[in-house]
């Protein structure tokens, strides 16, 4: 749930496909979700003499950290032909657990930079990879070594930094990277 505060009103938006909006002021609101770059909110005006809707653009929330974000065209070169194991994180800008894990994944990329490469792939912008690797939940972590998905390396959902460390250490041990 995303809360947008605007003096003197407070709006609550719930996503994904249908948006319900509740506010502290007495008004009706409708919502349309536009492209991945912006979301258009349409508010029904209740003021005297005013009819119709008022549109407000809300920029998308981007998961940003120092990781390399790759796309479908770069996947083969970056992941499948890598000399070192590659941890791929599948994320989406609208995914709350993805945003929560972002600092921990950034830590992994710095902590394990001599043993492991970490990249992220935007779920919404890379549908072919999502279908090919059957990514059903977000965030999803998959380790690749020698161009193949490491068996039992797939993890779906958020986890703590301690749990991520245990997960990465176990994976690196299983693929003999020390």
C-alpha positions as semicolon CSV with decimal commas, in nm:
position;residue;x (nm);y (nm);z (nm)
1;X;0,000;0,000;0,000
2;X;0,139;0,338;-0,102
3;X;0,039;0,652;0,086
4;X;0,065;0,987;-0,083
5;X;0,048;1,285;0,150
6;X;-0,058;1,620;0,014
7;X;-0,163;1,912;0,231
8;X;-0,434;1,907;0,353
9;X;-0,534;1,570;0,211
10;X;-0,404;1,220;0,246
11;X;-0,468;0,960;-0,022
12;X;-0,428;0,586;0,003
13;X;-0,367;0,397;-0,318
14;X;-0,375;0,023;-0,354
15;X;-0,242;-0,139;-0,667
16;X;-0,208;-0,352;-0,898
17;X;-0,469;-0,338;-1,176
18;X;-0,763;-0,166;-1,012
19;X;-0,693;0,127;-0,794
20;X;-0,907;0,218;-0,498
21;X;-0,850;0,553;-0,340
22;X;-0,968;0,672;-0,005
23;X;-0,909;1,022;0,112
24;X;-0,955;1,239;0,417
25;X;-1,170;1,482;0,219
26;X;-1,522;1,401;0,109
27;X;-1,487;1,321;-0,259
28;X;-1,516;1,034;-0,500
29;X;-1,211;0,920;-0,686
30;X;-1,142;0,695;-0,977
31;X;-0,809;0,573;-1,099
32;X;-0,659;0,459;-1,425
33;X;-0,316;0,306;-1,445
34;X;-0,119;0,421;-1,746
35;X;0,218;0,317;-1,881
36;X;0,501;0,181;-1,672
37;X;0,660;0,526;-1,659
38;X;0,366;0,715;-1,507
39;X;0,034;0,640;-1,352
40;X;-0,260;0,872;-1,425
41;X;-0,503;0,933;-1,145
42;X;-0,839;1,079;-1,237
43;X;-1,030;1,256;-0,962
44;X;-1,397;1,340;-0,997
45;X;-1,438;1,704;-0,908
46;X;-1,695;1,789;-0,641
47;X;-1,653;2,166;-0,628
48;X;-1,941;2,395;-0,728
49;X;-1,958;2,468;-1,097
50;X;-1,686;2,216;-1,176
51;X;-1,767;1,907;-1,379
52;X;-1,559;1,624;-1,508
53;X;-1,227;1,485;-1,396
54;X;-0,892;1,629;-1,298
55;X;-0,586;1,423;-1,401
56;X;-0,275;1,395;-1,186
57;X;0,042;1,217;-1,304
58;X;0,229;1,012;-1,049
59;X;0,581;0,902;-1,149
60;X;0,663;0,537;-1,112
61;X;0,874;0,424;-0,819
62;X;1,202;0,290;-0,946
63;X;1,410;0,042;-0,751
64;X;1,752;0,195;-0,766
65;X;2,077;0,077;-0,629
66;X;2,428;0,024;-0,760
67;X;2,348;-0,306;-0,928
68;X;2,365;-0,357;-1,301
69;X;2,021;-0,380;-1,455
70;X;2,019;-0,587;-1,772
71;X;1,755;-0,669;-2,031
72;X;1,670;-0,961;-2,260
73;X;1,928;-0,865;-2,522
74;X;2,212;-0,849;-2,268
75;X;2,116;-1,163;-2,076
76;X;2,319;-1,409;-2,284
77;X;2,638;-1,199;-2,280
78;X;2,619;-1,099;-1,915
79;X;2,474;-1,409;-1,748
80;X;2,511;-1,717;-1,967
81;X;2,870;-1,658;-2,082
82;X;3,006;-1,529;-1,751
83;X;3,323;-1,683;-1,605
84;X;3,191;-1,636;-1,251
85;X;2,854;-1,735;-1,104
86;X;2,582;-1,475;-1,161
87;X;2,299;-1,410;-0,917
88;X;2,000;-1,274;-1,108
89;X;1,734;-1,083;-0,917
90;X;1,400;-1,048;-1,096
91;X;1,223;-0,737;-0,967
92;X;0,947;-0,490;-1,052
93;X;0,915;-0,123;-0,969
94;X;0,574;-0,177;-0,809
95;X;0,690;-0,469;-0,590
96;X;0,714;-0,376;-0,221
97;X;0,924;-0,680;-0,118
98;X;1,163;-0,601;-0,406
99;X;1,217;-0,252;-0,269
100;X;1,266;-0,391;0,081
101;X;1,535;-0,632;-0,038
102;X;1,716;-0,378;-0,255
103;X;1,969;-0,266;0,011
104;X;2,048;-0,626;0,107
105;X;2,104;-0,726;-0,257
106;X;2,329;-0,422;-0,299
107;X;2,523;-0,544;0,006
108;X;2,555;-0,891;-0,155
109;X;2,700;-0,739;-0,473
110;X;2,963;-0,553;-0,270
111;X;3,035;-0,827;-0,016
112;X;3,072;-1,109;-0,272
113;X;3,213;-0,907;-0,565
114;X;3,520;-1,135;-0,592
115;X;3,311;-1,456;-0,606
116;X;2,983;-1,358;-0,763
117;X;2,827;-1,110;-1,003
118;X;2,482;-0,972;-0,917
119;X;2,243;-0,831;-1,177
120;X;1,877;-0,740;-1,176
121;X;1,610;-0,781;-1,441
122;X;1,293;-0,576;-1,452
123;X;0,998;-0,815;-1,466
124;X;0,772;-0,580;-1,662
125;X;1,026;-0,492;-1,931
126;X;1,154;-0,846;-2,002
127;X;0,856;-1,078;-2,058
128;X;1,051;-1,334;-2,264
129;X;1,292;-1,402;-1,977
130;X;1,005;-1,415;-1,727
131;X;0,835;-1,681;-1,939
132;X;1,154;-1,873;-2,018
133;X;1,263;-1,898;-1,654
134;X;0,909;-1,931;-1,518
135;X;0,931;-1,643;-1,273
136;X;0,596;-1,645;-1,093
137;X;0,675;-1,455;-0,772
138;X;0,876;-1,144;-0,697
139;X;1,143;-1,091;-0,602
140;X;1,301;-1,405;-0,746
141;X;1,669;-1,492;-0,711
142;X;1,832;-1,746;-0,944
143;X;2,202;-1,839;-0,952
144;X;2,359;-1,921;-1,290
145;X;2,693;-2,093;-1,340
146;X;2,847;-2,198;-1,672
147;X;2,536;-2,078;-1,857
148;X;2,292;-2,290;-1,659
149;X;2,058;-2,235;-1,368
150;X;2,211;-2,395;-1,059
151;X;1,971;-2,663;-0,929
152;X;1,794;-2,567;-0,607
153;X;1,916;-2,206;-0,634
154;X;1,578;-2,046;-0,700
155;X;1,430;-1,832;-0,420
156;X;1,100;-1,644;-0,441
157;X;1,003;-1,376;-0,193
158;X;1,174;-1,139;0,045
159;X;1,428;-1,246;0,304
160;X;1,643;-1,077;0,564
161;X;2,008;-0,988;0,515
162;X;2,111;-1,272;0,747
163;X;1,900;-1,520;0,549
164;X;2,043;-1,389;0,220
165;X;2,397;-1,441;0,353
166;X;2,313;-1,801;0,451
167;X;2,150;-1,857;0,110
168;X;2,448;-1,715;-0,085
169;X;2,709;-1,898;0,126
170;X;2,528;-2,231;0,078
171;X;2,496;-2,174;-0,297
172;X;2,861;-2,078;-0,340
173;X;2,966;-2,381;-0,140
174;X;2,747;-2,608;-0,356
175;X;2,906;-2,478;-0,677
176;X;3,258;-2,488;-0,524
177;X;3,332;-2,117;-0,523
178;X;3,534;-2,022;-0,218
